[in-house]
Amino acid sequence: MPIEVGLWKMGEMPQRVAFSAMETEKRLEDVLAKDLSILDPELLLIGRQVPTAYGKFIDLLAMDREGNLNVIELKRNKTPREVVAQVLDYGSWVRNLEDDDIAAIFDTYKRKYHPEDGTTSLDEAFCKYFGVEEMPEAINESHELIVVAAELDHSTERIINYLTEFGVAINAVFFRFFKDGESEYLSRAWLIEPDRVEENVIGRREKRPWNGEFYVSFGSNPIRNWEEARKYGFISAGGGSWYTKTLGTLEQGARIWVNIPREGYVGVGRVVDKVVPVEEFLVDDGTGNRVPIVDLPLDIAKATKAKDDADNAEHLVRVEWIKTVPVSEAISEKGFFGNQNTVAKPRSKKWPHTVERLKARFGVTD
């Protein structure tokens, strides 16, 4: 049955607050455009009334933390068949957007709706909104479809449930407005719990096996120097658990391919030891003595230590390098896999291609 949401004002006797339809769904679009976190705090709005190649306009276009696009379409006065067909049609268009297409959509959105921020790039907006240092290098690898409505009918509910069961990433959310005197309230309810939609999609889509090769993002900065990492045999991350926790997934003996965002792949090696805080990482000081790396006059010695700030401390993993190159010789090709996570076990169709090309470029035969 369609979802129903009610609101009661508590007192001696509970009084139901009357549901009030908005004057137009344009107002609902304005509300979401002003603050998309009302729909989902993990979505960054990147486009509004986005023209497609088919002469139609997507109400709202957003991007999630992984760089995937979300098409948000208001039901307005469309029939269930019309709104679902339209959002599926939009999905067929969105799936083919390239990085420069998406950047252009964002640029148009900023200049039209937020001219005061017109010079802000998609990259800058993404990093600021999600609190990360880099955007994912590969964006729009998948997309989701969201139908927004004031209320849902039986037919729309059945169609959307059917599609999600067969692996289509589509959901519906409806908002109801309530008035109590001069005060207005907005409620939100999802047709299907978003996590369940994701489970259905993953369960139905073809699962690509992981090839056993780890991806590593080496976020170079003033304290994280690639030349030091090459010389002393390590990869590192810091600045919060979101960046460091994936280092713990690396297994001894595992092969890693190291990418510096915006530069390219710079090394391949094998993991020697488990992750440790920077002050516990020992290296040869040049005289045969093993000393903490922080005792040497290196950039990495300036990194935050666990004893000073455990949450933001730099952590290192020892690596035996098979082949490395300086940043000036970083390897980058169109279609290479990229990800903002420090370590990943990629299942993307791009990953096997990336590894095979890197083997050829680095001269790795096994």
Buried (B, 14 or more C-beta within 10 A) or exposed (E): EBBEEEBEEEEEEEEEBEBEEBEEBEEBBEBBBEEBEBBBEBBBBBBBBBEBEEEEEBBBBBBBBBBBBBBBBBBBEBEBEEBBEBBBBBBEBBEEBEBEEBBBBBBBBBEEBEEEEEEBEBEEBBBEBBEBEBBBBBBBBBBBBBBBBBBBEEEBBEBBBEBBEEBBBBBBBBBBBBEEEEEEEEBEEBBBEBEEBBEBBEEEEEEEEEBEBBBBBBBBEEBBBBEBBBEBBBBBBBBBEBBBBBBEBBEEEBBBBBBBBEBBBBBBBBBBEEBBBBBBBBBEEEEEEEEBBBEBEBEBBEBBBBEEEEEBBBBBBBBEBBBBBEBEEBBBEEEBBBBBBBBBBBEBEBBBBBBEBBBEBBEBEE
